[in-house]
Every structure is written in C-alpha cells, then in structure tokens.
Amino acid sequence: MKSARCSVDAEPAQAARRRLAAADAGTVLDASARAAYRRRLAELREELDEAGAYGDLGRADRLRTEMEFLTEQLSSAMGIGGLPRRFGGARERARSAVTQNVRSTLKRLVQAMPALNEPLARRIRTGTFCAYEPDPSRPVAWQL
C-alpha cells in the first residue's frame, strides 16, 4: 500500500507571513490631516496675538490649551526626523510594547522605592529609541 504525502511549498507561505508582518495600517495622521492641524495652529497663533492685544486672558488660555493639544497630536504622529509615524506596523508594535513594559516596570520600581522617582523614572525617555538622561545638574552616584 502506498502512503500519500501532502507537500506544501513553504516559500509562498513564508513570503506571505513576511508581507503580513511588514504590513501596517498607514500613517497615524495622513498628509491632509497634518496640513489641517498646521493650518489650525497658524490660525490659533494669530488669534492668540489678537487676544493678547485686547487683554482677553480667558480666550488666550483656551487658545493655548487647544494649541498644546494640537501640538501634542502632531508630535505623537511624527517619528524620527519628522517622518510620519506608521500605525500598526511591526516597528510601531515593538515600540509600543517596549514603552508599555518600561513604564510598567518603572511604576513598580517607584512603588517599591519612591526615592527612584526623581533620578530614574522622570529621566527615562521612550519612543523609537529609549534613553536614560540623567539630570546634569544633579549627578547620581549609583551603588550596586
């Protein structure tokens, strides 16, 4: 009796997996949204100058709040070198996972050792690259 063997060509399956892993959902903000945000920021700057000229502190406060929000949104949508950040790609997933793990670990460390909050937790930067940036005015002598 002959045994039947099923043969599957692995190359197309592996290529498909690589394409899926490299695929993403596009940029966090598309070009038209980024342009609209920038136009609105320019409008807000003009309105802020006008509010300042008239001494309208309440309006100036509201304008600054909106400007901060839009600036934060634009910053989070941009990556290194001002290139649009891609959403859902392998790099973005890895960046997000590392950021979440670093923040979670720091939170537990600070809960266990509150003295680490200032010299450690507030000086770690996450993103495409992670870095510990000690405060140059307050050198830390680490003891292990």
N, CA, C and O atoms as a GROMACS GRO file, in nm:
protein
  576
    1MET      N    1   0.084  -0.116   0.000
    1MET     CA    2   0.000   0.000   0.000
    1MET      C    3   0.089   0.124   0.000
    1MET      O    4   0.185   0.132   0.077
    2LYS      N    5   0.058   0.216  -0.084
    2LYS     CA    6   0.135   0.339  -0.096
    2LYS      C    7   0.084   0.441   0.006
    2LYS      O    8  -0.036   0.450   0.031
    3SER      N    9   0.176   0.515   0.063
    3SER     CA   10   0.131   0.622   0.153
    3SER      C   11   0.132   0.753   0.075
    3SER      O   12   0.223   0.782  -0.003
    4ALA      N   13   0.032   0.827   0.097
    4ALA     CA   14   0.021   0.957   0.028
    4ALA      C   15   0.086   1.064   0.116
    4ALA      O   16   0.064   1.069   0.237
    5ARG      N   17   0.164   1.147   0.055
    5ARG     CA   18   0.228   1.257   0.128
    5ARG      C   19   0.179   1.389   0.070
    5ARG      O   20   0.176   1.409  -0.051
    6CYS      N   21   0.142   1.474   0.159
    6CYS     CA   22   0.096   1.606   0.116
    6CYS      C   23   0.217   1.698   0.118
    6CYS      O   24   0.286   1.709   0.219
    7SER      N   25   0.242   1.763   0.010
    7SER     CA   26   0.355   1.854   0.002
    7SER      C   27   0.304   1.996  -0.016
    7SER      O   28   0.222   2.025  -0.104
    8VAL      N   29   0.354   2.084   0.067
    8VAL     CA   30   0.318   2.224   0.058
    8VAL      C   31   0.444   2.304   0.032
    8VAL      O   32   0.545   2.288   0.102
    9ASP      N   33   0.438   2.389  -0.068
    9ASP     CA   34   0.552   2.474  -0.098
    9ASP      C   35   0.562   2.581   0.010
    9ASP      O   36   0.473   2.665   0.023
   10ALA      N   37   0.670   2.579   0.087
   10ALA     CA   38   0.683   2.669   0.201
   10ALA      C   39   0.717   2.812   0.160
   10ALA      O   40   0.686   2.906   0.233
   11GLU      N   41   0.778   2.830   0.045
   11GLU     CA   42   0.820   2.965   0.005
   11GLU      C   43   0.705   3.065  -0.002
   11GLU      O   44   0.717   3.173   0.057
   12PRO      N   45   0.594   3.034  -0.071
   12PRO     CA   46   0.485   3.133  -0.075
   12PRO      C   47   0.427   3.161   0.064
   12PRO      O   48   0.391   3.276   0.093
   13ALA      N   49   0.418   3.060   0.149
   13ALA     CA   50   0.364   3.081   0.283
   13ALA      C   51   0.456   3.172   0.364
   13ALA      O   52   0.409   3.261   0.434
   14GLN      N   53   0.588   3.150   0.354
   14GLN     CA   54   0.682   3.234   0.427
   14GLN      C   55   0.681   3.377   0.374
   14GLN      O   56   0.689   3.472   0.451
   15ALA      N   57   0.671   3.392   0.244
   15ALA     CA   58   0.665   3.526   0.184
   15ALA      C   59   0.539   3.599   0.230
   15ALA      O   60   0.543   3.718   0.258
   16ALA      N   61   0.428   3.528   0.237
   16ALA     CA   62   0.303   3.589   0.283
   16ALA      C   63   0.315   3.633   0.428
   16ALA      O   64   0.269   3.741   0.464
   17ARG      N   65   0.378   3.550   0.512
   17ARG     CA   66   0.398   3.587   0.652
   17ARG      C   67   0.484   3.712   0.664
   17ARG      O   68   0.456   3.799   0.746
   18ARG      N   69   0.590   3.720   0.582
   18ARG     CA   70   0.677   3.838   0.586
   18ARG      C   71   0.599   3.964   0.543
   18ARG      O   72   0.615   4.070   0.603
   19ARG      N   73   0.515   3.951   0.440
   19ARG     CA   74   0.437   4.066   0.395
   19ARG      C   75   0.339   4.110   0.504
   19ARG      O   76   0.323   4.230   0.527
   20LEU      N   77   0.275   4.015   0.571
   20LEU     CA   78   0.182   4.049   0.678
   20LEU      C   79   0.254   4.115   0.794
   20LEU      O   80   0.204   4.210   0.853
   21ALA      N   81   0.372   4.063   0.828
   21ALA     CA   82   0.448   4.119   0.940
   21ALA      C   83   0.493   4.261   0.908
   21ALA      O   84   0.501   4.345   0.998
   22ALA      N   85   0.524   4.288   0.781
   22ALA     CA   86   0.572   4.420   0.741
   22ALA      C   87   0.457   4.516   0.713
   22ALA      O   88   0.478   4.637   0.708
   23ALA      N   89   0.337   4.464   0.694
   23ALA     CA   90   0.223   4.548   0.662
   23ALA      C   91   0.187   4.638   0.779
   23ALA      O   92   0.208   4.603   0.895
   24ASP      N   93   0.132   4.752   0.746
   24ASP     CA   94   0.083   4.840   0.850
   24ASP      C   95  -0.045   4.906   0.801
   24ASP      O   96  -0.088   4.886   0.688
   25ALA      N   97  -0.103   4.985   0.887
   25ALA     CA   98  -0.230   5.048   0.855
   25ALA      C   99  -0.210   5.190   0.803
   25ALA      O  100  -0.306   5.267   0.796
   26GLY      N  101  -0.089   5.225   0.766
   26GLY     CA  102  -0.064   5.360   0.714
   26GLY      C  103  -0.011   5.451   0.823
   26GLY      O  104   0.029   5.407   0.931
   27THR      N  105  -0.012   5.579   0.793
   27THR     CA  106   0.039   5.676   0.889
   27THR      C  107  -0.065   5.708   0.995
   27THR      O  108  -0.185   5.696   0.972
   28VAL      N  109  -0.017   5.750   1.111
   28VAL     CA  110  -0.106   5.784   1.221
   28VAL      C  111  -0.197   5.899   1.180
   28VAL      O  112  -0.318   5.894   1.203
   29LEU      N  113  -0.140   6.001   1.118
   29LEU     CA  114  -0.217   6.111   1.059
   29LEU      C  115  -0.177   6.122   0.913
   29LEU      O  116  -0.058   6.128   0.881
   30ASP      N  117  -0.275   6.124   0.824
   30ASP     CA  118  -0.240   6.136   0.683
   30ASP      C  119  -0.196   6.280   0.652
   30ASP      O  120  -0.211   6.369   0.736
   31ALA      N  121  -0.144   6.301   0.533
   31ALA     CA  122  -0.088   6.431   0.496
   31ALA      C  123  -0.191   6.543   0.507
   31ALA      O  124  -0.158   6.653   0.552
   32SER      N  125  -0.315   6.517   0.467
   32SER     CA  126  -0.416   6.624   0.473
   32SER      C  127  -0.450   6.659   0.618
   32SER      O  128  -0.473   6.776   0.649
   33ALA      N  129  -0.452   6.561   0.707
   33ALA     CA  130  -0.479   6.588   0.848
   33ALA      C  131  -0.365   6.667   0.910
   33ALA      O  132  -0.388   6.761   0.986
   34ARG      N  133  -0.240   6.630   0.877
   34ARG     CA  134  -0.126   6.704   0.929
   34ARG      C  135  -0.130   6.849   0.880
   34ARG      O  136  -0.102   6.941   0.957
   35ALA      N  137  -0.164   6.868   0.753
   35ALA     CA  138  -0.172   7.004   0.698
   35ALA      C  139  -0.284   7.083   0.766
   35ALA      O  140  -0.267   7.202   0.795
   36ALA      N  141  -0.397   7.018   0.793
   36ALA     CA  142  -0.509   7.086   0.860
   36ALA      C  143  -0.468   7.126   1.003
   36ALA      O  144  -0.501   7.235   1.048
   37TYR      N  145  -0.398   7.038   1.072
   37TYR     CA  146  -0.351   7.069   1.207
   37TYR      C  147  -0.258   7.190   1.203
   37TYR      O  148  -0.267   7.279   1.287
   38ARG      N  149  -0.167   7.192   1.106
   38ARG     CA  150  -0.071   7.303   1.095
   38ARG      C  151  -0.142   7.434   1.062
   38ARG      O  152  -0.107   7.540   1.115
   39ARG      N  153  -0.242   7.427   0.972
   39ARG     CA  154  -0.319   7.548   0.940
   39ARG      C  155  -0.390   7.601   1.064
   39ARG      O  156  -0.390   7.721   1.091
   40ARG      N  157  -0.451   7.508   1.139
   40ARG     CA  158  -0.523   7.549   1.259
   40ARG      C  159  -0.427   7.609   1.362
   40ARG      O  160  -0.462   7.707   1.428
   41LEU      N  161  -0.307   7.553   1.374
   41LEU     CA  162  -0.208   7.610   1.466
   41LEU      C  163  -0.171   7.752   1.425
   41LEU      O  164  -0.157   7.839   1.511
   42ALA      N  165  -0.156   7.777   1.294
   42ALA     CA  166  -0.126   7.912   1.246
   42ALA      C  167  -0.240   8.007   1.280
   42ALA      O  168  -0.217   8.120   1.324
   43GLU      N  169  -0.364   7.962   1.260
   43GLU     CA  170  -0.481   8.044   1.295
   43GLU      C  171  -0.482   8.074   1.444
   43GLU      O  172  -0.509   8.187   1.485
   44LEU      N  173  -0.454   7.972   1.524
   44LEU     CA  174  -0.454   7.990   1.669
   44LEU      C  175  -0.347   8.090   1.714
   44LEU      O  176  -0.370   8.168   1.806
   45ARG      N  177  -0.231   8.088   1.649
   45ARG     CA  178  -0.125   8.183   1.683
   45ARG      C  179  -0.172   8.326   1.659
   45ARG      O  180  -0.148   8.416   1.740
   46GLU      N  181  -0.240   8.346   1.543
   46GLU     CA  182  -0.292   8.479   1.512
   46GLU      C  183  -0.399   8.520   1.613
   46GLU      O  184  -0.399   8.634   1.661
   47GLU      N  185  -0.489   8.428   1.646
   47GLU     CA  186  -0.594   8.458   1.743
   47GLU      C  187  -0.534   8.487   1.881
   47GLU      O  188  -0.584   8.572   1.954
   48LEU      N  189  -0.426   8.415   1.916
   48LEU     CA  190  -0.361   8.436   2.045
   48LEU      C  191  -0.300   8.576   2.050
   48LEU      O  192  -0.309   8.645   2.152
   49ASP      N  193  -0.237   8.618   1.940
   49ASP     CA  194  -0.181   8.754   1.934
   49ASP      C  195  -0.292   8.858   1.953
   49ASP      O  196  -0.275   8.956   2.025
   50GLU      N  197  -0.405   8.835   1.887
   50GLU     CA  198  -0.520   8.926   1.897
   50GLU      C  199  -0.575   8.928   2.040
   50GLU      O  200  -0.604   9.035   2.094
   51ALA      N  201  -0.589   8.810   2.100
   51ALA     CA  202  -0.640   8.803   2.237
   51ALA      C  203  -0.545   8.874   2.333
   51ALA      O  204  -0.589   8.942   2.426
   52GLY      N  205  -0.415   8.860   2.310
   52GLY     CA  206  -0.316   8.928   2.393
   52GLY      C  207  -0.325   9.079   2.377
   52GLY      O  208  -0.311   9.153   2.474
   53ALA      N  209  -0.348   9.125   2.254
   53ALA     CA  210  -0.358   9.268   2.228
   53ALA      C  211  -0.479   9.329   2.298
   53ALA      O  212  -0.473   9.443   2.343
   54TYR      N  213  -0.588   9.252   2.308
   54TYR     CA  214  -0.709   9.300   2.374
   54TYR      C  215  -0.714   9.267   2.523
   54TYR      O  216  -0.807   9.306   2.593
   55GLY      N  217  -0.612   9.195   2.572
   55GLY     CA  218  -0.608   9.160   2.713
   55GLY      C  219  -0.713   9.057   2.754
   55GLY      O  220  -0.754   9.052   2.870
   56ASP      N  221  -0.756   8.976   2.658
   56ASP     CA  222  -0.858   8.873   2.684
   56ASP      C  223  -0.788   8.747   2.735
   56ASP      O  224  -0.754   8.657   2.658
   57LEU      N  225  -0.768   8.741   2.867
   57LEU     CA  226  -0.692   8.631   2.926
   57LEU      C  227  -0.763   8.497   2.916
   57LEU      O  228  -0.698   8.395   2.895
   58GLY      N  229  -0.896   8.496   2.931
   58GLY     CA  230  -0.972   8.370   2.922
   58GLY      C  231  -0.960   8.309   2.784
   58GLY      O  232  -0.937   8.189   2.770
   59ARG      N  233  -0.977   8.392   2.683
   59ARG     CA  234  -0.966   8.344   2.544
   59ARG      C  235  -0.824   8.296   2.516
   59ARG      O  236  -0.804   8.192   2.453
   60ALA      N  237  -0.725   8.372   2.564
   60ALA     CA  238  -0.586   8.333   2.543
   60ALA      C  239  -0.558   8.197   2.607
   60ALA      O  240  -0.486   8.115   2.549
   61ASP      N  241  -0.612   8.174   2.724
   61ASP     CA  242  -0.597   8.044   2.791
   61ASP      C  243  -0.656   7.931   2.708
   61ASP      O  244  -0.592   7.827   2.690
   62ARG      N  245  -0.778   7.950   2.659
   62ARG     CA  246  -0.843   7.847   2.576
   62ARG      C  247  -0.764   7.821   2.449
   62ARG      O  248  -0.750   7.706   2.406
   63LEU      N  249  -0.711   7.928   2.388
   63LEU     CA  250  -0.632   7.912   2.265
   63LEU      C  251  -0.503   7.834   2.292
   63LEU      O  252  -0.465   7.747   2.214
   64ARG      N  253  -0.437   7.866   2.403
   64ARG     CA  254  -0.314   7.794   2.439
   64ARG      C  255  -0.342   7.646   2.464
   64ARG      O  256  -0.264   7.559   2.424
   65THR      N  257  -0.455   7.617   2.529
   65THR     CA  258  -0.492   7.478   2.556
   65THR      C  259  -0.512   7.403   2.425
   65THR      O  260  -0.464   7.290   2.410
   66GLU      N  261  -0.582   7.465   2.330
   66GLU     CA  262  -0.603   7.399   2.200
   66GLU      C  263  -0.471   7.383   2.125
   66GLU      O  264  -0.448   7.281   2.061
   67MET      N  265  -0.385   7.484   2.133
   67MET     CA  266  -0.255   7.476   2.066
   67MET      C  267  -0.171   7.362   2.124
   67MET      O  268  -0.107   7.288   2.050
   68GLU      N  269  -0.171   7.348   2.256
   68GLU     CA  270  -0.096   7.241   2.321
   68GLU      C  271  -0.149   7.105   2.277
   68GLU      O  272  -0.071   7.013   2.251
   69PHE      N  273  -0.282   7.092   2.269
   69PHE     CA  274  -0.342   6.966   2.227
   69PHE      C  275  -0.300   6.931   2.083
   69PHE      O  276  -0.258   6.819   2.056
   70LEU      N  277  -0.313   7.028   1.993
   70LEU     CA  278  -0.278   7.003   1.852
   70LEU      C  279  -0.129   6.972   1.836
   70LEU      O  280  -0.091   6.885   1.759
   71THR      N  281  -0.046   7.045   1.910
   71THR     CA  282   0.098   7.021   1.904
   71THR      C  283   0.131   6.881   1.954
   71THR      O  284   0.216   6.812   1.896
   72GLU      N  285   0.066   6.839   2.061
   72GLU     CA  286   0.088   6.704   2.115
   72GLU      C  287   0.044   6.597   2.014
   72GLU      O  288   0.112   6.497   1.996
   73GLN      N  289  -0.069   6.620   1.948
   73GLN     CA  290  -0.118   6.526   1.849
   73GLN      C  291  -0.020   6.516   1.731
   73GLN      O  292   0.011   6.406   1.684
   74LEU      N  293   0.027   6.629   1.684
   74LEU     CA  294   0.125   6.629   1.574
   74LEU      C  295   0.254   6.560   1.616
   74LEU      O  296   0.310   6.482   1.539
   75SER      N  297   0.300   6.589   1.736
   75SER     CA  298   0.424   6.527   1.784
   75SER      C  299   0.411   6.376   1.793
   75SER      O  300   0.504   6.304   1.756
   76SER      N  301   0.298   6.328   1.842
   76SER     CA  302   0.280   6.183   1.856
   76SER      C  303   0.265   6.115   1.721
   76SER      O  304   0.287   5.994   1.709
   77ALA      N  305   0.226   6.191   1.619
   77ALA     CA  306   0.208   6.133   1.486
   77ALA      C  307   0.336   6.135   1.404
   77ALA      O  308   0.342   6.078   1.295
   78MET      N  309   0.439   6.201   1.456
   78MET     CA  310   0.564   6.213   1.382
   78MET      C  311   0.672   6.128   1.448
   78MET      O  312   0.678   6.117   1.570
   79GLY      N  313   0.756   6.070   1.366
   79GLY     CA  314   0.866   5.988   1.416
   79GLY      C  315   0.997   6.063   1.408
   79GLY      O  316   1.001   6.186   1.402
   80ILE      N  317   1.104   5.987   1.406
   80ILE     CA  318   1.239   6.044   1.398
   80ILE      C  319   1.254   6.120   1.267
   80ILE      O  320   1.210   6.075   1.162
   81GLY      N  321   1.318   6.235   1.275
   81GLY     CA  322   1.346   6.314   1.156
   81GLY      C  323   1.223   6.378   1.095
   81GLY      O  324   1.226   6.421   0.980
   82GLY      N  325   1.113   6.384   1.170
   82GLY     CA  326   0.992   6.448   1.119
   82GLY      C  327   0.914   6.363   1.020
   82GLY      O  328   0.822   6.413   0.956
   83LEU      N  329   0.949   6.237   1.007
   83LEU     CA  330   0.876   6.149   0.917
   83LEU      C  331   0.747   6.102   0.985
   83LEU      O  332   0.745   6.082   1.106
   84PRO      N  333   0.641   6.085   0.908
   84PRO     CA  334   0.515   6.039   0.969
   84PRO      C  335   0.531   5.900   1.030
   84PRO      O  336   0.588   5.809   0.970
   85ARG      N  337   0.480   5.886   1.153
   85ARG     CA  338   0.485   5.756   1.221
   85ARG      C  339   0.382   5.664   1.158
   85ARG      O  340   0.269   5.704   1.130
   86ARG      N  341   0.422   5.540   1.136
   86ARG     CA  342   0.335   5.438   1.077
   86ARG      C  343   0.258   5.370   1.188
   86ARG      O  344   0.311   5.347   1.297
   87PHE      N  345   0.133   5.338   1.162
   87PHE     CA  346   0.046   5.278   1.263
   87PHE      C  347   0.027   5.130   1.233
   87PHE      O  348  -0.004   5.094   1.120
   88GLY      N  349   0.046   5.046   1.332
   88GLY     CA  350   0.016   4.905   1.317
   88GLY      C  351   0.127   4.821   1.257
   88GLY      O  352   0.112   4.699   1.244
   89GLY      N  353   0.237   4.883   1.219
   89GLY     CA  354   0.348   4.807   1.164
   89GLY      C  355   0.427   4.738   1.273
   89GLY      O  356   0.407   4.764   1.392
   90ALA      N  357   0.515   4.651   1.233
   90ALA     CA  358   0.595   4.576   1.330
   90ALA      C  359   0.678   4.670   1.417
   90ALA      O  360   0.691   4.648   1.538
   91ARG      N  361   0.734   4.774   1.356
   91ARG     CA  362   0.814   4.869   1.435
   91ARG      C  363   0.729   4.940   1.538
   91ARG      O  364   0.770   4.956   1.653
   92GLU      N  365   0.611   4.984   1.497
   92GLU     CA  366   0.522   5.054   1.590
   92GLU      C  367   0.477   4.962   1.702
   92GLU      O  368   0.470   5.004   1.818
   93ARG      N  369   0.446   4.837   1.669
   93ARG     CA  370   0.405   4.742   1.773
   93ARG      C  371   0.519   4.718   1.871
   93ARG      O  372   0.497   4.712   1.992
   94ALA      N  373   0.641   4.705   1.820
   94ALA     CA  374   0.757   4.683   1.906
   94ALA      C  375   0.782   4.806   1.994
   94ALA      O  376   0.806   4.794   2.114
   95ARG      N  377   0.776   4.925   1.933
   95ARG     CA  378   0.796   5.049   2.008
   95ARG      C  379   0.693   5.061   2.120
   95ARG      O  380   0.726   5.095   2.234
   96SER      N  381   0.568   5.032   2.087
   96SER     CA  382   0.459   5.042   2.185
   96SER      C  383   0.478   4.940   2.298
   96SER      O  384   0.458   4.973   2.414
   97ALA      N  385   0.515   4.818   2.263
   97ALA     CA  386   0.535   4.713   2.365
   97ALA      C  387   0.650   4.749   2.459
   97ALA      O  388   0.638   4.732   2.580
   98VAL      N  389   0.759   4.798   2.403
   98VAL     CA  390   0.874   4.836   2.487
   98VAL      C  391   0.834   4.951   2.579
   98VAL      O  392   0.865   4.949   2.698
   99THR      N  393   0.766   5.051   2.525
   99THR     CA  394   0.723   5.166   2.606
   99THR      C  395   0.634   5.120   2.721
   99THR      O  396   0.652   5.163   2.835
  100GLN      N  397   0.537   5.035   2.691
  100GLN     CA  398   0.447   4.986   2.796
  100GLN      C  399   0.522   4.908   2.902
  100GLN      O  400   0.495   4.924   3.021
  101ASN      N  401   0.615   4.824   2.860
  101ASN     CA  402   0.692   4.744   2.957
  101ASN      C  403   0.783   4.832   3.043
  101ASN      O  404   0.796   4.809   3.163
  102VAL      N  405   0.846   4.930   2.982
  102VAL     CA  406   0.934   5.020   3.058
  102VAL      C  407   0.850   5.097   3.160
  102VAL      O  408   0.889   5.107   3.277
  103ARG      N  409   0.737   5.152   3.117
  103ARG     CA  410   0.653   5.229   3.210
  103ARG      C  411   0.600   5.142   3.323
  103ARG      O  412   0.597   5.184   3.438
  104SER      N  413   0.558   5.021   3.290
  104SER     CA  414   0.507   4.930   3.391
  104SER      C  415   0.615   4.895   3.494
  104SER      O  416   0.590   4.894   3.614
  105THR      N  417   0.733   4.866   3.445
  105THR     CA  418   0.844   4.832   3.534
  105THR      C  419   0.883   4.951   3.622
  105THR      O  420   0.906   4.935   3.741
  106LEU      N  421   0.889   5.070   3.561
  106LEU     CA  422   0.922   5.189   3.639
  106LEU      C  423   0.818   5.216   3.746
  106LEU      O  424   0.852   5.256   3.858
  107LYS      N  425   0.692   5.194   3.714
  107LYS     CA  426   0.586   5.217   3.811
  107LYS      C  427   0.604   5.125   3.932
  107LYS      O  428   0.592   5.169   4.046
  108ARG      N  429   0.635   4.997   3.905
  108ARG     CA  430   0.657   4.903   4.015
  108ARG      C  431   0.782   4.939   4.096
  108ARG      O  432   0.782   4.929   4.218
  109LEU      N  433   0.887   4.982   4.027
  109LEU     CA  434   1.010   5.022   4.097
  109LEU      C  435   0.985   5.141   4.188
  109LEU      O  436   1.029   5.142   4.303
  110VAL      N  437   0.914   5.240   4.138
  110VAL     CA  438   0.888   5.361   4.216
  110VAL      C  439   0.796   5.330   4.334
  110VAL      O  440   0.809   5.389   4.441
  111GLN      N  441   0.702   5.238   4.314
  111GLN     CA  442   0.615   5.198   4.426
  111GLN      C  443   0.698   5.132   4.536
  111GLN      O  444   0.674   5.155   4.654
  112ALA      N  445   0.794   5.050   4.496
  112ALA     CA  446   0.877   4.980   4.593
  112ALA      C  447   0.984   5.072   4.653
  112ALA      O  448   1.020   5.059   4.770
  113MET      N  449   1.034   5.164   4.570
  113MET     CA  450   1.142   5.253   4.613
  113MET      C  451   1.112   5.395   4.565
  113MET      O  452   1.164   5.436   4.462
  114PRO      N  453   1.030   5.469   4.637
  114PRO     CA  454   0.990   5.603   4.593
  114PRO      C  455   1.106   5.698   4.565
  114PRO      O  456   1.092   5.791   4.486
  115ALA      N  457   1.220   5.675   4.627
  115ALA     CA  458   1.336   5.762   4.604
  115ALA      C  459   1.385   5.757   4.459
  115ALA      O  460   1.457   5.847   4.416
  116LEU      N  461   1.346   5.654   4.384
  116LEU     CA  462   1.388   5.642   4.244
  116LEU      C  463   1.307   5.730   4.150
  116LEU      O  464   1.346   5.748   4.034
  117ASN      N  465   1.196   5.785   4.197
  117ASN     CA  466   1.109   5.861   4.109
  117ASN      C  467   1.183   5.975   4.039
  117ASN      O  468   1.178   5.987   3.917
  118GLU      N  469   1.250   6.058   4.115
  118GLU     CA  470   1.318   6.174   4.056
  118GLU      C  471   1.439   6.134   3.971
  118GLU      O  472   1.445   6.171   3.854
  119PRO      N  473   1.536   6.058   4.026
  119PRO     CA  474   1.655   6.031   3.947
  119PRO      C  475   1.637   5.930   3.834
  119PRO      O  476   1.720   5.925   3.744
  120LEU      N  477   1.531   5.851   3.837
  120LEU     CA  478   1.518   5.746   3.737
  120LEU      C  479   1.392   5.762   3.652
  120LEU      O  480   1.402   5.783   3.532
  121ALA      N  481   1.277   5.752   3.713
  121ALA     CA  482   1.152   5.746   3.637
  121ALA      C  483   1.129   5.870   3.551
  121ALA      O  484   1.080   5.859   3.438
  122ARG      N  485   1.162   5.986   3.602
  122ARG     CA  486   1.137   6.109   3.526
  122ARG      C  487   1.245   6.138   3.423
  122ARG      O  488   1.234   6.235   3.347
  123ARG      N  489   1.348   6.058   3.419
  123ARG     CA  490   1.460   6.084   3.328
  123ARG      C  491   1.473   5.979   3.218
  123ARG      O  492   1.570   5.980   3.143
  124ILE      N  493   1.376   5.889   3.208
  124ILE     CA  494   1.381   5.787   3.104
  124ILE      C  495   1.289   5.829   2.991
  124ILE      O  496   1.172   5.862   3.012
  125ARG      N  497   1.343   5.827   2.871
  125ARG     CA  498   1.268   5.866   2.752
  125ARG      C  499   1.245   5.740   2.668
  125ARG      O  500   1.338   5.664   2.642
  126THR      N  501   1.122   5.720   2.626
  126THR     CA  502   1.091   5.606   2.541
  126THR      C  503   1.043   5.658   2.406
  126THR      O  504   1.013   5.776   2.391
  127GLY      N  505   1.036   5.570   2.310
  127GLY     CA  506   0.995   5.606   2.175
  127GLY      C  507   1.065   5.513   2.079
  127GLY      O  508   1.086   5.396   2.110
  128THR      N  509   1.103   5.565   1.963
  128THR     CA  510   1.176   5.482   1.868
  128THR      C  511   1.307   5.435   1.930
  128THR      O  512   1.350   5.322   1.909
  129PHE      N  513   1.370   5.524   2.007
  129PHE     CA  514   1.489   5.489   2.082
  129PHE      C  515   1.459   5.519   2.229
  129PHE      O  516   1.388   5.614   2.260
  130CYS      N  517   1.513   5.439   2.317
  130CYS     CA  518   1.496   5.461   2.460
  130CYS      C  519   1.628   5.512   2.516
  130CYS      O  520   1.736   5.474   2.472
  131ALA      N  521   1.616   5.601   2.616
  131ALA     CA  522   1.737   5.656   2.674
  131ALA      C  523   1.713   5.697   2.818
  131ALA      O  524   1.604   5.739   2.855
  132TYR      N  525   1.816   5.683   2.899
  132TYR     CA  526   1.816   5.738   3.033
  132TYR      C  527   1.900   5.865   3.025
  132TYR      O  528   2.017   5.861   2.988
  133GLU      N  529   1.839   5.977   3.059
  133GLU     CA  530   1.907   6.106   3.051
  133GLU      C  531   1.914   6.167   3.190
  133GLU      O  532   1.821   6.236   3.232
  134PRO      N  533   2.022   6.142   3.262
  134PRO     CA  534   2.032   6.195   3.398
  134PRO      C  535   2.035   6.347   3.397
  134PRO      O  536   2.081   6.410   3.301
  135ASP      N  537   1.985   6.405   3.504
  135ASP     CA  538   1.984   6.550   3.519
  135ASP      C  539   2.129   6.595   3.538
  135ASP      O  540   2.192   6.558   3.637
  136PRO      N  541   2.183   6.675   3.445
  136PRO     CA  542   2.324   6.714   3.456
  136PRO      C  543   2.352   6.799   3.579
  136PRO      O  544   2.466   6.805   3.625
  137SER      N  545   2.251   6.865   3.632
  137SER     CA  546   2.274   6.949   3.750
  137SER      C  547   2.271   6.869   3.880
  137SER      O  548   2.306   6.920   3.986
  138ARG      N  549   2.227   6.741   3.869
  138ARG     CA  550   2.219   6.657   3.989
  138ARG      C  551   2.281   6.520   3.959
  138ARG      O  552   2.208   6.424   3.937
  139PRO      N  553   2.413   6.511   3.959
  139PRO     CA  554   2.477   6.383   3.929
  139PRO      C  555   2.435   6.276   4.032
  139PRO      O  556   2.418   6.304   4.150
  140VAL      N  557   2.421   6.156   3.981
  140VAL     CA  558   2.380   6.044   4.067
  140VAL      C  559   2.497   5.947   4.079
  140VAL      O  560   2.558   5.909   3.980
  141ALA      N  561   2.527   5.908   4.201
  141ALA     CA  562   2.630   5.809   4.226
  141ALA      C  563   2.559   5.676   4.255
  141ALA      O  564   2.513   5.654   4.366
  142TRP      N  565   2.551   5.590   4.155
  142TRP     CA  566   2.481   5.464   4.170
  142TRP      C  567   2.567   5.365   4.250
  142TRP      O  568   2.688   5.355   4.229
  143GLN      N  569   2.502   5.293   4.340
  143GLN     CA  570   2.571   5.189   4.415
  143GLN      C  571   2.495   5.059   4.393
  143GLN      O  572   2.374   5.053   4.415
  144LEU      N  573   2.566   4.957   4.351
  144LEU     CA  574   2.504   4.827   4.326
  144LEU      C  575   2.536   4.732   4.438
  144LEU      O  576   2.492   4.617   4.436
   0.00000   0.00000   0.00000
